[in-house]
Amino acid sequence: MNLEERLTTALREDLDRLDASPGDPHPALVAGSRIIRRRTTLRVVTTVAAVGAVTLTTGIALRPGDRSDDQEPAPAPRVGGWTKAARSPLTPRYAPLMAWTGDDVLVIGGHQDTPCPPTADCAQASDPLSDAAAYNPHTDTWRTIAAPPLRVDSGTPAVVSDGVVVTGNARDWWTYDPGADRWNELYTPATVNAGPWTELDGKVYAVNSARTVSVLDVATGSWSTLPSDDLAPALTVDGLFATPAGIVLAGVNYDEAAPDEPTLTQADIWDGESWSRLPRTGMIGWLYYWTGERIIGIEPGSADGGQTNNWGRSYPAAGALDPATGKWEPVPGLDYEDRATGPAWSVEAADGPLVATQGRVFDDTTRTWTEPGIPDSAVDSNLTATWADGRLVFFGGYDLDAQQLSSETWIWTPGAEPQSSPPTTAAQEAPVGVIEDLSGQWRLLEAEIDGEQYSPARNAGVELVVHARASQAFVGCELVGLRPRVDGDEVSLRPAAKSGFMLSCPPFFEDSPVSSGLYFDALRSVERGERDGRTLVLTGRDIVLTFQKHR
């Protein structure tokens, strides 16, 4: 790995969490979360990049070629650890839509072009592939299934209702019936302008920008609507969850927050007769998943409002809400150290109480975390996974070293003792170190990474730029030689040439000036920063970056 690659990795991991204050972090948290995650309900999941290197070797399941023709396929073992599944009939790919029907894992569509590397400026991904297959984890067998009539990848909203997949975007909804191996187009009324969000008892729910919830009866194909949520002040529509206690809309309202307090996540619930507002939570992040008991959000970190207009304590980004009682409580084990401590395949996948995130698995029943590690595979990025009967099934991905896509299927089965996390409280504060007056340009002089010294070339022009006017929650940060590229709510700064560096930042709100100053809030690698005149040194466990004030 050359200097550019190592600095890119280190800088992106450490600097994209730099925090500025004062201000309400909720808009920036929401903006970043929209890019990182999409809504995932029941058995449907999405993808993110993998981290770490291959170090763990585990048992391999019997493959079809290992059996005689008269033998029944052997079921995949239920012992904890990693198992490689039978060969798939699908070509190598990344980012397919994956769904668990209760009998099979469906792998639909995805992409076969080369994934965009972190430091490149790439065109939009190719059109999704048009084939699909089903994998039975109990018999370790595959079969091809009917091709989807719409373009499908891991970003396509989808839910599963009684084994039937409901998927689509805006008003283009389809169902897939595995028993009949048939796709059917659904009529969608004018009130529907989004994909499916959530499902319960044979009904699929979607919500539009007017906070009107549309309800699809999957068995009959008929639609109905709930009365609009007209509670005031109105909440933003950030989450929709179907629970036995009622239909829950989660979001925030910006009208009731005082200047000396954050904008906290709230929820409205439809109990079958009327809408009511649950007590305000103690979290500043989104709610993402219904676990069967609670609606949880698992964004790491916290904020205290900064030196000006300080809120008096830190508020966590994560938390859990019981819709039946309105009780909210923090999720244990979530700060900036929340990622896996060792090599990890990192995906976002949830089914019932099990939630996979950032290389770890949270069990909402036991309130504990487990680190699965990684299997004996060369795949190290662009992974996709879904839960299937309590096991996490991965498909495809990309091998960065060999620069090739994969069609491997790996299964992780829980079995090891969970790693318990100590309880946390909303008032718990992380250590914070502050470096004042950093606005301007800082040129990188030298870097020490993993004990090796590097001196950037004179024409590299590596600089850290700190703006005095940025978003409400994050310092605007960039590196010289990059150009901005807007994608929805995110501004990505990408290299103008083939070589260079990239750092993704939240969008800039020019009408919201913030005081200059970088806040290192319990960062994972950069543990402290020191400024001596025109010299700035960022120090961590494996990295020391020395900058000099340029202008």
WOZIMO-V422428 format. One record per helix or strand of 2 or more residues. SS is the DSSP state (H for helix, E for strand). FROM is the first residue (numbers start at 0). TO is the last residue. If there is no record, write none. Layout:
BEGIN
SS_FROM_TO + SS_FROM_TO
END
This chain:
BEGIN
H_2_14 + H_25_35 + E_43_44 + E_46_47 + H_63_65 + E_80_83 + E_96_99 + E_104_107 + E_131_135 + E_140_143 + E_157_160 + E_163_168 + E_171_176 + E_181_185 + E_197_199 + E_202_206 + E_212_216 + E_221_224 + E_238_242 + E_245_250 + E_265_269 + E_274_276 + E_288_289 + E_294_296 + E_301_302 + E_314_315 + E_318_320 + E_327_328 + E_348_350 + E_353_356 + E_359_362 + E_367_369 + E_382_387 + E_390_394 + E_397_398 + E_403_404 + E_408_412 + E_418_419 + E_431_435 + E_439_448 + E_451_453 + E_462_465 + E_476_477 + E_481_486 + E_489_494 + E_502_505 + E_516_520 + E_525_531 + E_534_539 + E_542_548
END
